[in-house]
Amino acid sequence: MATNYNSTTDPAVEAAANPVTDADRVIREQTVVTDGQATTTAVEETTVVVPSAATIERRRLGRTRRVIYTIVNTVNIFLAIRFVLALLGANPDNAFAAFIYTITGPFALPFQGLFGPDSGPAFGVNVIEAEILVAVAFYYLIAWIASKVAQLVYLRSRTEVAGGDPALR
């Protein structure tokens, strides 16, 4: 009875799976316990599932992807809050607005002035910071690329161990 620890549903990962070498090992041990007089016997059974190398690598890939997307989602949530504050004309001198603008400043800086001169957020003036939307899309693109690079690294290590190219299997 093998337990599947698949942490990703990516078709490329599943295509590289080899059911012969990727199976988890199940180790069962039975111990007969008797008292000193052999009048009572009991059987203790211990079952241990040892994950295969492929299962461990899929776990690592899943963990790496979760870390990448958690970081990017956190940054993009703050950028979305900045976008809404500027759109609604929030006072940039307010403590909360200043905090959001300060945190998102380094992430928005490469995109400032992308669509013309940057007027910046102002109190009572509704500003559509379209460059923030571009920044959000760009950071998701970077996360996707990083996720695919991680997948290539983990799949490459599997093909080196298995001794073949997954496309040839």
C-alpha positions in Angstrom: 0.0 0.0 0.0 1.9 3.0 -1.2 1.0 6.6 -0.2 1.1 9.3 -2.9 2.7 12.5 -1.7 2.2 14.4 -4.9 2.4 18.1 -4.1 2.0 19.3 -7.6 -0.3 18.6 -10.5 1.9 20.0 -13.2 1.7 17.8 -16.3 5.5 18.1 -17.0 6.2 16.7 -13.5 3.8 13.9 -14.0 5.2 13.1 -17.5 8.6 12.6 -16.0 7.3 10.2 -13.4 8.4 6.6 -13.7 6.1 4.2 -11.8 8.8 1.5 -11.5 11.5 3.6 -9.8 9.2 6.3 -8.2 7.2 3.9 -6.0 7.4 4.4 -2.3 8.7 1.5 -0.3 6.5 -0.1 2.3 8.2 -1.9 5.1 6.2 -4.2 7.4 7.6 -5.8 10.5 5.8 -8.3 12.6 7.0 -9.2 16.1 5.6 -12.0 18.1 5.7 -11.1 21.8 5.2 -13.9 24.4 5.3 -13.9 28.1 7.9 -16.1 29.8 5.5 -19.1 30.1 4.3 -19.0 26.4 0.7 -18.9 27.6 0.0 -15.5 26.0 1.2 -14.3 22.6 0.7 -11.1 20.9 1.6 -9.9 17.4 2.8 -6.4 17.0 2.9 -5.0 13.5 4.8 -2.0 12.4 4.4 -0.4 9.0 6.8 2.2 7.7 6.4 4.0 4.3 9.7 5.2 3.0 9.2 7.8 0.3 11.0 7.4 -3.0 13.5 9.9 -4.3 11.0 11.2 -6.8 8.4 11.8 -4.0 11.0 13.7 -2.0 11.9 15.8 -5.1 8.2 16.6 -5.8 7.9 17.7 -2.2 10.9 20.0 -2.6 9.5 21.4 -5.9 6.1 22.0 -4.3 7.7 23.8 -1.3 9.9 25.9 -3.6 6.9 27.0 -5.6 4.9 27.8 -2.5 7.8 30.0 -1.2 8.1 31.8 -4.6 4.4 32.5 -4.9 4.0 33.5 -1.2 6.7 36.2 -1.6 5.2 37.5 -4.9 1.7 37.4 -3.6 2.7 39.4 -0.5 4.4 42.1 -2.7 1.5 42.2 -5.1 -1.1 42.6 -2.3 0.8 45.7 -1.0 1.0 47.0 -4.6 -2.7 46.5 -5.0 -3.4 48.4 -1.8 -1.1 51.2 -3.1 -3.1 51.3 -6.3 -6.4 51.5 -4.5 -5.1 54.3 -2.2 -3.9 56.4 -5.1 -7.1 55.7 -7.1 -9.3 56.9 -4.2 -7.0 59.9 -3.5 -5.8 59.0 -0.1 -3.8 61.5 1.9 -0.1 60.5 1.4 0.7 62.2 4.8 -1.6 59.7 6.6 0.4 57.1 8.6 -1.1 54.1 6.9 -0.8 55.5 3.4 2.7 56.7 4.1 3.6 53.2 5.3 2.1 51.5 2.2 3.9 54.0 -0.1 7.2 53.5 1.7 7.0 49.7 1.6 5.9 49.5 -2.1 8.3 52.3 -3.2 11.2 49.9 -4.1 8.9 47.6 -6.0 7.2 50.4 -7.9 10.3 52.4 -8.6 11.4 50.6 -11.8 8.0 51.3 -13.3 7.5 55.0 -12.3 7.1 57.3 -15.3 6.3 54.3 -17.6 3.2 56.0 -19.0 4.3 59.7 -18.8 5.5 62.0 -16.1 4.9 60.7 -12.6 2.6 62.9 -10.7 2.6 60.7 -7.6 -0.3 60.3 -5.2 -1.9 63.5 -3.9 -4.6 64.1 -1.3 -8.0 64.4 -2.9 -6.7 63.7 -6.4 -7.7 60.4 -7.9 -4.6 59.0 -9.7 -4.7 55.9 -11.8 -1.2 54.4 -11.4 -1.3 52.1 -14.4 2.4 51.4 -13.9 1.4 49.6 -10.7 -0.7 47.2 -12.7 2.2 46.6 -15.0 4.4 45.9 -11.9 1.9 43.4 -10.6 1.9 41.5 -13.9 5.7 41.7 -14.2 6.2 40.2 -10.7 3.8 37.4 -11.5 5.7 36.7 -14.7 9.0 36.6 -12.7 7.4 34.2 -10.2 6.2 31.9 -13.1 9.6 31.9 -14.6 11.3 31.2 -11.3 8.8 28.3 -10.7 9.6 26.8 -14.1 13.4 27.1 -13.4 12.9 25.3 -10.1 10.9 22.6 -12.0 13.8 22.2 -14.5 16.3 21.9 -11.7 14.3 19.2 -9.9 13.4 17.3 -13.1 17.0 17.5 -14.3 18.3 16.0 -11.1 15.7 13.2 -11.5 16.8 12.4 -15.0 20.5 12.3 -13.9 19.6 9.8 -11.1 17.3 7.7 -13.3 19.8 7.8 -16.2 17.7 9.2 -19.0 15.9 12.0 -20.6 12.2 12.2 -19.6 11.2 12.9 -23.2 12.6 9.5 -24.2 10.7 7.5 -21.6 
